[in-house]
Structures are given as C-alpha cells and as structure tokens.
Amino acid sequence: MCAKNSFLASLGVEIHASGHRRWPTEVKALVVADTLEPGATVNAVADRYGVQPNQLSA
C-alpha cells in the first residue's frame, strides 16, 4: 500500500482493490475545512488527499 493510501486509510477512507474509495462524511468535512485555512489552495489540498482539484472545488 502506498503512503497516500495508508494516510487515507488511517482517516477511515475505504480503499477497494479497484482503486475506488469510499469517503466518510467526517473526512469529506475535514478536507473541505482544510481548503478554508488561510493560505491553503485547492490544488495543494487536493494533492494531499489524492483527488483531482475539480473534485474538491465542485
């Protein structure tokens, strides 16, 4: 398991063999809250969590 997947799994994200991920509501809220931090960018937060920026900004 790569470091990013290990990090996500530690947050409670279910990662399936196909690569599909199931994100708990609490984790989604955490990711959105990270974008609201002063100086944070959508691109940087998306990269941290392994998602595309357009998935986060939508």
C-alpha positions in Angstrom: 0.0 0.0 0.0 1.4 3.4 -0.9 2.0 6.1 1.6 -1.0 8.1 0.3 -3.4 5.1 0.7 -2.0 4.4 4.1 -2.7 8.0 5.1 -6.2 7.9 3.7 -6.9 4.5 5.4 -5.8 6.0 8.7 -8.5 8.6 8.3 -11.2 5.9 7.7 -11.4 6.0 3.9 -12.2 2.6 2.5 -10.0 1.8 -0.4 -11.0 -1.1 -2.7 -8.7 -3.2 -4.9 -10.2 -1.5 -8.0 -9.0 1.9 -6.6 -12.5 3.0 -5.7 -12.6 5.0 -2.4 -15.5 5.5 -0.1 -15.1 8.7 1.9 -16.9 9.0 5.3 -18.8 12.3 5.7 -16.5 13.4 8.5 -13.4 13.0 6.3 -15.1 15.0 3.5 -15.8 17.8 6.0 -12.1 17.7 7.1 -10.9 18.0 3.5 -13.2 21.0 2.8 -12.2 22.6 6.1 -8.5 22.3 5.0 -9.3 24.4 2.0 -10.6 27.2 4.2 -7.4 27.5 6.1 -5.5 30.8 5.5 -3.0 30.4 2.6 -4.4 27.0 1.6 -5.0 26.3 -2.1 -7.5 23.8 -3.6 -4.6 22.3 -5.6 -2.4 21.7 -2.6 -5.3 20.2 -0.5 -6.4 18.0 -3.4 -2.8 16.8 -3.9 -2.6 16.0 -0.1 -5.7 13.8 -0.3 -5.0 12.3 -3.7 -8.0 13.7 -5.5 -8.4 16.0 -8.6 -8.8 19.7 -7.8 -12.1 19.8 -9.7 -13.5 17.1 -7.4 -12.8 19.2 -4.4 -13.9 22.6 -5.8 -17.2 21.2 -7.0 
